[in-house]
């Protein structure tokens, strides 16, 4: 099988998926270890009920930088920089049934993990 053949297969499978119901889950956290643990928990729960999963897909890390003067009055050139990193992942669950949705709503995840769920 060549590379061109695999591209044709994936394009056909993507067109089939577009007409089907999907559950898109975006997970965000400040620490990547907690994020990966919660993603593993979500994937294990979905696989337990025989759901088809695409992902987890890592999205670009959002970096917010803040620059602050060290001294309050005199030393203008002395500055400190702080940054906050927000790590993101994306999971698609194709054709979710009621058991999968209920299991995901009853899932307890660590604090600091933000979840956005969309039905497509």
C-alpha positions in Angstrom: 0.0 0.0 0.0 1.5 3.3 -1.0 1.2 6.7 0.6 -1.3 7.9 -2.0 -3.6 4.9 -1.2 -3.7 5.7 2.5 -4.6 9.4 1.7 -7.5 8.2 -0.4 -8.8 6.0 2.4 -8.6 8.7 5.0 -10.5 11.2 2.8 -13.3 8.7 2.2 -13.5 7.9 5.9 -13.7 11.6 6.8 -16.5 12.2 4.4 -18.5 9.3 6.0 -17.9 10.7 9.4 -19.3 14.2 8.6 -22.9 12.8 8.3 -22.7 11.1 11.7 -23.2 12.5 15.2 -20.0 13.4 17.0 -19.2 14.5 20.5 -16.3 16.9 20.5 -14.4 17.3 23.8 -11.9 20.1 24.3 -9.8 19.8 27.5 -7.7 22.6 28.9 -5.3 22.7 31.9 -2.3 24.5 33.2 -0.3 21.4 33.9 0.2 18.8 31.2 0.6 15.9 33.5 -2.9 16.4 35.0 -4.2 17.0 31.5 -2.8 13.7 30.2 -4.2 11.8 33.2 -7.7 13.2 32.7 -7.5 12.5 28.9 -6.6 8.9 29.7 -9.5 8.7 32.1 -11.9 10.0 29.4 -10.6 7.7 26.7 -10.8 4.6 29.0 -14.4 5.5 29.9 -15.4 5.9 26.3 -13.6 2.6 25.3 -15.3 0.7 28.1 -18.7 1.4 26.3 -17.3 0.5 22.8 -17.3 4.1 21.5 -15.2 5.0 18.5 -12.6 7.6 19.4 -10.5 10.0 17.4 -7.6 11.5 19.3 -6.4 12.9 21.7 -5.2 15.6 19.3 -2.7 18.1 20.9 -3.6 21.7 20.2 -1.1 24.5 20.3 -0.1 25.6 23.8 -1.4 29.1 24.7 1.3 31.2 26.4 0.5 34.4 28.2 3.5 36.5 29.2 3.4 39.3 31.8 6.3 41.7 32.4 6.5 43.5 35.8 8.9 46.1 37.2 11.0 44.6 40.0 11.4 47.9 41.8 8.4 50.2 42.4 10.2 53.6 41.8 13.8 53.8 40.5 15.2 50.9 38.6 13.2 51.0 35.3 15.4 48.5 33.5 15.1 45.8 36.2 12.0 43.7 35.1 10.7 40.3 35.7 8.7 38.1 33.3 6.1 35.6 34.2 4.2 33.3 31.9 1.1 31.1 32.1 0.9 28.1 29.8 -2.5 26.6 28.9 -2.2 23.1 27.4 -5.1 21.9 25.2 -6.2 18.5 23.8 -9.1 17.5 21.6 -11.1 14.3 21.5 -13.8 13.3 19.1 -16.2 10.5 20.0 -18.1 9.2 16.9 -21.7 7.9 17.4 -21.9 8.2 21.2 -24.7 6.3 22.8 -26.6 7.2 26.0 -24.3 5.0 28.2 -21.2 6.8 27.0 -22.7 10.3 27.5 -23.9 9.4 31.0 -20.6 7.8 32.0 -18.7 10.9 30.8 -21.0 13.3 32.8 -20.5 11.2 36.0 -16.7 11.2 35.5 -14.8 13.1 38.3 -11.7 14.8 37.0 -9.0 16.7 39.0 -9.4 20.4 39.7 -7.8 22.7 37.3 -9.1 20.8 34.2 -11.6 22.7 32.1 -13.8 20.7 29.7 -15.9 22.0 26.8 -18.3 19.5 25.2 -20.0 20.1 21.9 -22.5 17.8 20.0 -22.0 18.0 16.3 
